[in-house]
């Protein structure tokens, strides 16, 4: 696939034209977005059944992806999704009422039909995060894969506040495939300045796609009932 980047001639504003496969990047249901003007929804909390640790870590030169075997599930909207992988962006991709955060973690799930559901967690600067440190500790060098000592339990990333923002969007990197069910948790965690810098260093700089237009999409606040 055609190389893409977070800046320059292969940066986000050019993704849709870099490769025909990336044409969805110019669509009208793209992510991330600024979470604003949300309305109260009627869905209950997400149901996580986590506990199976990761077994592989991959560094693609942009971020470290931790892969999970079968055994961790998410139930949202009556659909069951299996956790596939986890990675982080720094600074955050989603913003809340225009506020950007130091980092954002994505838990990527898929159901039996291949439909994706992503859970996003935002992190502000503050105390160090043990979960983020665990990810940094298993990070292999750029272009390499590690399959030893990668036993990261995803349970440690779950928030105590069950509230989340939900909307329909896309992957935030090429090919920017749409039809992704996004769930951004309302509770904001913390990372240290050193951890945020380490995350940026993995990608050689910021690894956030700018927020995309909503084009009339609704953002609902769920999980508060």
Phi, psi and omega per residue, in radians:
X1 nan 2.687 -3.136
X2 -1.117 2.392 3.137
X3 -1.187 2.498 3.085
X4 -2.293 2.921 -3.079
X5 -2.598 3.105 3.097
X6 -1.733 0.086 3.110
X7 -2.789 2.914 3.086
X8 1.331 -2.806 -3.065
X9 -1.148 -0.262 3.091
X10 -1.910 0.307 -3.092
X11 -1.336 3.094 -3.021
X12 -0.909 -0.654 -3.106
X13 -1.208 -0.217 -3.132
X14 -1.918 -0.060 -3.023
X15 -0.951 -0.773 -3.039
X16 -1.084 -0.444 -3.096
X17 -1.798 -0.048 -3.122
X18 -1.223 -0.609 -3.035
X19 -2.721 2.470 3.131
X20 -0.994 -0.578 -3.138
X21 -1.156 -0.337 -3.119
X22 -1.662 0.125 -3.083
X23 -1.011 -0.516 3.084
X24 -1.021 -0.359 -3.141
X25 -1.054 -0.313 3.103
X26 -1.725 0.237 -3.081
X27 -1.336 -3.078 -3.055
X28 -1.864 0.122 3.079
X29 -2.262 0.957 -3.043
X30 -1.688 2.750 3.103
X31 -2.184 2.698 0.065
X32 -1.444 3.086 3.097
X33 -2.387 2.902 2.979
X34 -1.477 2.151 -3.117
X35 -1.446 1.778 -3.098
X36 -2.633 2.694 3.108
X37 1.144 0.422 -3.099
X38 -1.166 2.633 3.103
X39 -1.982 2.724 -3.122
X40 -1.256 2.208 3.085
X41 -1.732 3.127 -3.091
X42 -2.002 0.111 -3.123
X43 -1.398 2.600 3.100
X44 -1.443 -3.006 3.141
X45 -1.095 2.693 2.995
X46 -1.169 2.581 3.125
X47 -1.925 1.899 3.121
X48 -1.745 2.307 2.992
X49 -2.151 1.419 -3.096
X50 -1.826 2.874 3.079
X51 2.721 -0.282 3.112
X52 -1.545 2.124 -3.056
X53 -1.292 2.840 3.086
X54 -1.174 2.833 3.116
X55 -2.320 -0.139 -3.118
X56 -2.531 2.495 2.993
X57 -2.198 2.312 -3.121
X58 -2.184 2.387 3.066
X59 -1.970 1.912 -3.110
X60 -1.617 0.200 3.139
X61 1.555 -0.218 3.072
X62 -1.898 -0.756 -3.131
X63 -2.750 2.911 3.089
X64 -1.684 2.184 3.111
X65 -1.848 2.194 3.083
X66 -1.799 2.116 -3.072
X67 -1.696 2.512 -3.102
X68 -2.059 2.428 3.021
X69 -1.344 3.089 3.097
X70 -1.074 2.589 3.094
X71 2.360 -0.224 3.103
X72 -2.022 2.186 -3.084
X73 -2.222 2.740 3.053
X74 -2.239 2.312 3.027
X75 -1.957 2.126 3.141
X76 -2.451 2.243 3.112
X77 1.040 0.534 3.134
X78 1.399 0.037 3.131
X79 -1.905 2.512 3.141
X80 -1.839 2.218 -3.137
X81 -2.085 2.536 3.073
X82 -1.741 2.385 3.116
X83 -1.194 2.205 3.129
X84 -1.777 -0.830 -3.044
X85 -2.802 2.983 3.140
X86 -2.447 2.465 3.049
X87 -2.699 3.032 -3.100
X88 -2.318 2.721 3.038
X89 -2.166 2.583 3.071
X90 -2.527 2.147 -0.026
X91 -1.264 -3.001 -3.092
X92 -1.140 2.702 3.072
X93 -1.581 -0.908 3.049
X94 -1.291 2.595 3.007
X95 -2.130 2.769 3.123
X96 -2.132 2.019 -3.069
X97 0.883 0.706 3.092
X98 1.480 -0.105 -3.100
X99 -1.563 2.208 3.072
X100 -1.695 2.627 -3.093
X101 -1.988 3.014 -3.031
X102 -1.237 -0.548 -3.080
X103 -2.790 2.886 3.121
X104 -2.556 2.323 3.122
X105 -1.858 2.407 3.127
X106 -2.077 2.175 3.020
X107 -1.806 1.934 -3.015
X108 -1.722 2.168 -3.114
X109 -2.126 2.774 3.048
X110 -2.485 2.525 3.073
X111 -1.609 -3.055 -3.060
X112 -1.101 -0.415 3.138
X113 -1.589 -0.024 -3.121
X114 1.552 0.052 3.087
X115 -1.221 2.371 -3.040
X116 -1.712 2.539 3.010
X117 -2.359 2.209 -3.119
X118 -2.045 2.375 3.028
X119 -1.860 2.141 3.139
X120 -1.868 2.435 3.078
X121 -2.191 2.267 -3.096
X122 -1.693 2.565 -3.128
X123 -2.312 2.188 3.043
X124 -1.660 2.847 3.067
X125 -1.179 2.375 -3.123
X126 3.051 -2.368 3.120
X127 -1.254 2.678 -3.135
X128 -1.097 2.575 3.105
X129 -1.763 2.122 3.084
X130 -1.041 -0.651 -3.135
X131 -1.159 -0.746 3.098
X132 -1.152 -0.673 3.115
X133 -1.106 -0.653 3.111
X134 -1.067 -0.692 3.103
X135 -1.149 -0.779 3.130
X136 -1.113 -0.623 -3.083
X137 -1.182 -0.475 -3.115
X138 -1.722 0.039 -3.059
X139 -1.147 2.091 3.046
X140 -1.393 3.025 3.103
X141 -1.182 2.791 -3.130
X142 -0.935 2.294 3.121
X143 1.450 0.006 -3.099
X144 -1.932 2.854 3.137
X145 -2.220 2.436 3.089
X146 -2.100 2.340 3.112
X147 -2.178 0.306 3.079
X148 -2.169 2.411 3.079
X149 1.189 0.541 -3.085
X150 -1.933 0.465 -3.029
X151 -1.359 1.265 3.136
X152 -1.687 2.055 3.130
X153 -1.379 2.111 -3.111
X154 -1.177 -0.256 3.137
X155 -0.995 -0.546 -3.094
X156 -1.167 -0.184 -3.114
X157 -1.724 -0.072 -3.098
X158 -1.297 2.490 -3.116
X159 -1.537 2.797 3.082
X160 -1.440 -0.481 3.085
X161 -1.485 2.182 -3.071
X162 -1.457 -0.116 -3.075
X163 -1.245 2.507 3.131
X164 -2.639 2.730 3.068
X165 -1.717 2.324 -3.089
X166 -2.150 2.436 3.030
X167 -2.822 2.888 3.099
X168 -1.641 2.223 -3.075
X169 -2.577 -2.456 -3.010
X170 -2.523 3.068 2.894
X171 -1.152 2.618 -3.097
X172 -1.692 0.092 3.043
X173 -2.283 2.748 3.109
X174 -0.946 2.401 0.265
X175 -1.546 0.206 3.064
X176 1.024 0.618 -3.114
X177 -0.967 2.347 3.138
X178 -1.586 -3.131 -3.096
X179 1.481 0.343 -3.135
X180 -1.631 2.270 3.067
X181 -1.502 1.954 -3.103
X182 -1.678 2.414 3.074
X183 -2.342 1.815 3.125
X184 -1.787 2.026 -3.075
X185 -1.165 2.439 -3.114
X186 -1.230 -0.632 -3.116
X187 -1.192 2.281 -3.116
X188 -1.814 2.225 3.083
X189 -1.556 -2.961 3.122
X190 -2.313 2.597 2.966
X191 -2.281 2.690 3.083
X192 -1.389 2.833 3.093
X193 -1.043 -0.649 3.140
X194 -1.157 -0.688 3.113
X195 -1.164 -0.737 3.116
X196 -1.071 -0.725 3.132
X197 -1.149 -0.688 3.120
X198 -1.110 -0.667 3.099
X199 -1.142 -0.744 3.111
X200 -1.132 -0.630 -3.110
X201 -1.119 -0.590 3.132
X202 -1.042 -0.692 -3.135
X203 -1.619 0.037 -3.132
X204 1.268 0.370 -3.115
X205 2.523 -2.949 3.136
X206 -1.013 2.488 -3.119
X207 -2.202 0.726 3.140
X208 -2.008 2.336 2.973
X209 -1.384 2.413 3.102
X210 -1.059 2.708 3.123
X211 -1.097 2.574 -3.069
X212 -1.894 2.727 3.128
X213 -1.093 2.528 3.114
X214 -1.339 -0.545 -3.102
X215 0.879 0.788 3.037
X216 1.451 -0.004 3.106
X217 -1.157 2.506 3.119
X218 -1.581 2.451 2.981
X219 -1.930 2.187 -3.131
X220 -1.972 2.550 3.030
X221 -1.649 2.069 -3.050
X222 -2.110 3.009 3.023
X223 1.357 0.248 -3.131
X224 -1.794 -0.020 -3.109
X225 -1.670 nan nan
